[in-house]
């Protein structure tokens, strides 16, 4: 049930992305709507607000989790698309390992920034 | 039938002979068509009267054998199950089923499909070899248990679902709706104990999860089956198993011998007395 487990994680990642991206969108980009409902929001897209969020563990956690799930969901989906047009087992292996390596490198690179900002 | 009711229909039939170097081309035949005439009747008319070299597969002529699947006006149909007048047109284009290699003219090679079908182990698998080799009675099955898979037993293996499937068109290694539906048919059978063997085949990169749920297979199936539903139910089985939510069910036992028999209904009295 290996492929099934990967697929289930892919679906779960989609649902988690919807939630985490929803939080990001509402807090950062829909602040005018939050203000309409009486929430006290400052200019959330300013540099100062961004640095402030970067110092909060919850936000760093949300961004790292979002990055991980987006990378898995996107790359696993891309692998599925590429595999649909290839019949070669060798190409399948190359595609799989390339995407795994690119995914891990991107994750390390992408999560370094919020961790560095949190610890500074 | 009177000649006045005959209508002239032009058949544009795709011709291809692998022994020639010519690519497939369309050849036109004009035939007389009457009410109730099927596309297969038209092809038989062409073969008998106009061009005996035309090749197509046919057998039962009543939608049972699944031999005469072909692309009629760019949609896969059984030729024997499709009347010419359904199209309300004086021209019909007849081509071989797509997503299958062409052998000649309208004859496609269904062996790849049959090989995938075979890999699904389309038979009841049980581990009580003593009973399966020397059966003593039938296996118990309730009507509800039969209904879980009954519609999928009506598959005639015509290959129309595979031809309609957009995933089969782009992914040459995709197992296809026919085989996946048959996999579900046997996995859902309460008498069967071979789910592990089958699910390990469909739990692959080009297996059940590769179905995009276009639903074209269900729409095209000439027997009214719903292979897309079978694939989704198969996915559910696989997901339950992967998450450990599936309870191990023992296959149906053999029906126990009757312990008592009902007395026979007495023969009714004659209502008309013979007074002779």
Interface residues (C-beta under 8 A of the other chain):
Chain A: X1 X2 X3 X4 X5 X7 X8 X80 X83 X84 X85 X87 X92
Chain B: X167 X170 X171 X172 X173 X174 X199 X203 X204 X205 X206 X207 X209 X210 X238 X239 X241 X242 X243
